[in-house]
């Protein structure tokens, strides 16, 4: 018995036999690509028919902004606030002017008393005693004043200065203390006295002193007094009522002699 004839293989079968199982995958990939191309053409915008000159150009219209219109209508002026009624200040009554003091009547002086004297009994004015006239002061003569006639001047004493200057009696401003003289007089022999002459200087001091005399002679009392004279405080002599600094005075210091007190 003969085998029945198998049907002739189709083209797909032949491709499958030739390429194997890879044919299916290739076909599927091809279908997917076709679908993608179809979608692109379907969804893409229609750009056919546009002119090349218009493509890619954009025109902007720029116009100046219109100026704001001037306000033609005047704003309504705010209504003036009503003036508040002025409060009239209360009239103050002025203080009454002070009344001037009433002038007091001044007492009238009494009229002088008139003496009714007869003409025959009128006193003789020429016979009335006159007041003696004071004698006129003597006229002062021009020239230096007479210093010798003024009271209170320091009296002159016997002796002269080293250049013939007059000597005046010394008046103590402060008598020297015993402690100021004892150190100097300790080298002298007493009792006795020493006599010196000094020129007066400011601050009741003396200077340029010289020895005049001493007793007993050779006792060195005058030399001791001369050494202690820098401590003496003597007033300058007064001439014409004024102290004269620079005049010479005579100073005596007693050593071991008791001064006699006036009774």
Phi, psi and omega in degrees: 000132184275148179286143177289154182283132178282149181294154180291138181292142178282172180297322179297321180292322180295319178295322180294319180292324184287311184262349178081207184284351183286345183294321181298315180294324180294319181295317180297320180295322180294319179297320181295320181293321179297319179296322180293318180296322180295321179294324181294315180292331181285317185273342183291144178290156181281111180247005181280142179096351177283142177281147181293329184292335183268350185286136174076015179247135179230128182251129177251138175261118180249122178236140178296145179293136179294137178292143180294134180294138178297142180290113181274330182270123176292139177293142180295128179295138179297138181298129180299133179293138180297130178296130178292146180298127180291135179271116178287122179295146180294129180293125178264135179286124178297145178297138179296136180297138180296135180288131177299145180297141180290119180299130178279137179295126178284138179292131179285132178298143180290139180296145179299149180280123180265126177270127179270089181253130177296153182297329181286346181251013179294135182289151179274111183292328182293336181274356180291145180291139181262148178286133182295140181276131179293141180290148180292144180293142180294142181284131182285136179272143179286144179138176181293148180290157178275096185292332184290340184269352183278134179286155177089001179286151178288131183288149175283152178233171182288141177116171181221159176284182182297334179244027178083015180291146176290149179252144178237154180294132182284140174240123185290133165279323171206124179293145180292144178283157177298326180293334178283337183257333188299320181296325181278320182285349179294340179270355183260165179252124180239184358284160180172198179212159177231143184235126179228164174236136184224152175267132181283142179228170181301164180065031175056038178251170178231157183207167177057040184287149177225156177276138177251308185196165175206160176216134353289158182296133182084010180280350181064018178290318180298321178295320178294319178296321179297322179290330181270000187292339181295344179266354187287144176241108188234140176282143176290151179295151179258127178229123183067028180080003182236140176291136182244096177285135182109346176283161184263142179233157178252131184239134176239133177240125177268140181232113179075015178247125178284132179282137179278125179276139180295146181293000000 
